[in-house]
Structures are given as C-alpha cells and as structure tokens.
Amino acid sequence: MDERPIGVFDSGLGGLTAVRELRRLLPGEDIVYFGDTGRVPYGGRSADTIVKYARQDVAFLRTFDLKAIVIACGTVSTTALDVLTAENPIPVLGVVAPAARAAARATRNGRIGLIGTQASIRSGAYERLIHRENPGAQVLARACPLFVPLVENGRFRRGDVVIETVAAEYLAPLREAGVDTLVLGCTHYPLLEGVISACMGPEVTLINAGAEGARAVAGMLEQSDALSPSAGPGRYRYFVSDRQEDFSHLASIFLGWDVTESVGQVDISQY
Amino acid sequence: MDERPIGVFDSGLGGLTAVRELRRLLPGEDIVYFGDTGRVPYGGRSADTIVKYARQDVAFLRTFDLKAIVIACGTVSTTALDVLTAENPIPVLGVVAPAARAAARATRNGRIGLIGTQASIRSGAYERLIHRENPGAQVLARACPLFVPLVENGRFRRGDVVIETVAAEYLAPLREAGVDTLVLGCTHYPLLEGVISACMGPEVTLINAGAEGARAVAGMLEQSDALSPSAGPGRYRYFVSDRQEDFSHLASIFLGWDVTESVGQVDISQY
C-alpha cells in the first residue's frame, strides 16, 4: 500500500484524457496534474527543447512526494522517456509502450496506422516498440500538426468542415493502405474519435494512447502492491504555467467534470 | 547618423513581414531579429505571461548595442508596449499606433474592422488608439485564434477550403457590418491577404500592421537623423529559441529571401 499521489503531466490539456481513465480505473488515488499551458504546444518543437521542458515539468511535480509519474503526452513519451527514467528514482511511465503493445495485439492484417505530432513521428519511438512486439507488422505513420490547435479551439465535432477536411487529408494514405488498427499517438486525439472513426470506417480499431498509459500505471501499481489504502475518492490537484481561468473551461471538456476549485499557477521556468 | 543595428522581435515568424518592409524602406540598415520559436504562439496566453516573455526577448536583443527596438508582434504591442518603453532607454516602437493611425485615416464610412489574436483583442489597445485619432469611428473587433497555426502550417493560399472556411467564419460579422477598412492586427496575417481580401471584397482597405510599424520606425530614424551612414546593403542576423533548421525554411516564405547562413539559437529562459 502506498498513499502517495500519482503525478501526471502534459504539454497542456491532452493529458487530461489519461486522468479521466485513471479516475475510472483507480478512483481512490490522489493525483497531481501539471499542464504546461504557458509553452504548449510541444509537438512542433525540437527534441532538445522538448527534453528541457519535460525535465522542468518533472522537477516541479517532484516537489510533491509521488509514488509514480505518468507522462500523459505522446510527444514527451516518444522524445524524453529515457532521460526522465534515468534521472528519477521513482517509476516514470509513458504512453508509447502501452499503446504500441495494444496496437500490435489488436491488428489482424498486420497493417497499423499511427498518427501523432511532428516530434512524435520524427522520433520513430512507436514504430520501434510495435516492431518489438510484432516484428512483421507494417507501420504507416503520419504527423497531424493541426489536430492539437484545432482541438484546443473547440473544432473536434463531426459536421465541422474544417476538422473533417484536415482529418480526411491526414488520414487518406492510412485508409488507402488498408490499416485495420490506428494508434491515436497524442493525448489530444481522443476528442477526435468520432471524426477519425467516421473517416477510417467502423472496422478500424482505434488505440487511445492516454487510456492505454493509464491502464499500464494501474497494472504496475497493482502488481507492486502500491495502490492507495484510501477508501474514499482521491484528491485531484491541477497546476498550469499560464492563467488558471483559461485552463478550467477547456479542462472540463476533456475531463467531463469541473476543476475550477483546485487549479494553481506555477512559474515553470524556475524548475 | 547612427550605424548601430535595429532590433526586431516577434513570438515567431510573423515579425519577418515587418523585416521585409524595413529592408524595402531602409536597405542600408543592419537588423538583429529574434523569433521566440521555442514558446510561440503568444496570442492565446495571459497578459502576465506575454509581458514576462517580452521582457526576456528585449533583454536578449539588448545584448547588442541597438539604436531602436521594433515589436513586430501584434500581441506584444497590444499587451506589453508600456512596460517595455518604460524599462528601456532606447526607443521601443510597436505596430499598434501606426496601424491605428493608418486605419483611422483610411476609413471613409467610419466603420473599421480589426482582427488579431485573443490577447490583442482582449487588450482593447487598437480600439483606444483608433478612437484617439478618430473619436467617431466604430471599431468591430474579432479574435482569430486559428490564423497563426494555419499560416505556420502553410495553409494560407486561396482555394484551400480549410483556411477559406475559417476566414469566412471569422470575417462574416465584419463584412455584414459594412466595414470599409480592416486592420490585420497580427504580423502573421499579411500572408492571408489574398484569402481575406477575397472574403471582404475589393472595396475594403486592408491595413498591414507589420508594414505600418516598419514605416513608423523608418520615419522616426529619419526625423532624428539616426539612419545608418552605410552605403552598402545592411547586415541581417536572425536568432531563434528553438532549432535554426525549422525556422529557416518558413522564414524564406515570409521574407522572400534565404536566411540559412545567418541564424543562431538562444536559450531565452536565461534572459
């Protein structure tokens, strides 16, 4: 038993899709979330910059006494997991390995599509881990740089010609290649499930990287007997690097519950 | 005569539209440009964060011995000009006052449209300065948060249904209100001139804030006899806070000339 909280972070709001799944699986756990809203998005930045920002994000989270850290961000998971794991004495889990494993198992025809930010796709991390699980799998990867700004501007609903046009363009080569499984490699993308599914067809299995990451943490804590002994609902604290007010509104869309009361602001450049 | 360079900065690439105009007007001036590509975009962030970032941008530029600084960014000009002017002993010029003046003079029917980032519109700075020049003018303002990410992803050309749909939505209320003048209050927007003009109609005058800012600096330097004595072409140096390589490609689109040789990288959080 371990009553310390779980730390979760993302470049911004996307990681809240993992928090949502964590609460569903482990309602008794305390969670400290950090969203780097003062520097979002990470996905178009260089690997050096992403590693630097991720180190600061973890340094802030570790001002709390945590039992584990979840990198609820596809970009950081593909680009900085090794560095963060090596530098921290508590378990640091990303979303890439769990999502790659789920995709490698889900495919029936061996053709797996992968979408993510430019940095995630450039890293090759998802492909490497999919091939470790399923060496014969073909992986077709596509960067979708406009998905994050469109989601953050509320354009994620079916019937919106803007998101539907952009999605159709990005996904056309994957659909034409006949993939039967598609990894949503960025934690913002679950909000686009409806749009993406309509584009790819109902026979394509979508793998939600944030939810897979949450499941992997739940499994790890169970196996190492590190679940919280608390019987009541867990305590949720959120921190951001820009104004709390701007965060709270969109956060409720990602989470499905209200966070207004428990959001604090952090000067992340100090870490 | 003053041979010191002019400093120019922006959150990213947009300010290069002002550099382009500066070179046209004053080809003999040396220019030091800083683009905060590691933290772009600024337009959706809070005023506090924008002021903090802008102070660091200016502190870096002032490691050079400059004769003036141009804030070639609508967001910083609307949000941090007063602070930057008060804190620096050299002239600091923004794009808001010159653009507001041009718009106040251009309108014939007294109805002026204004588009910019969320932070720029929230500040009310353009309206205040337009009313100072033309107290009877009606100003209709509209934030266009997706324009910067769309431009930075190369979606600025006529015939692209995505940018045309977004532009039509943002601009509809301004067109319906019958504005005869439209301020492009963000230095990214001149790349959308074709799309915006097609949407608004040929009778609407577009005011380019970056170009107006460049003209104001040229005028100020001429009046104070501070132009460079150099007869040859000026020297251009560019600095960014993320990878040079990612900057160079898009910069050539904004500028119309190649910058590969003269781009350096800066750790802006140190300033």
Interface residues (C-beta under 8 A of the other chain):
Chain A: T37 G38 R39 G44 R45 S46 D48 T49 P145 L146 P149 L150 E152 N153 R155 V161 V162 T165 V166 S241 D242 R243 D246 S269
Chain B: T37 G38 R39 G44 R45 S46 D48 T49 P145 L146 P149 L150 E152 N153 R155 V161 V162 T165 V166 S241 D242 R243 D246 S269
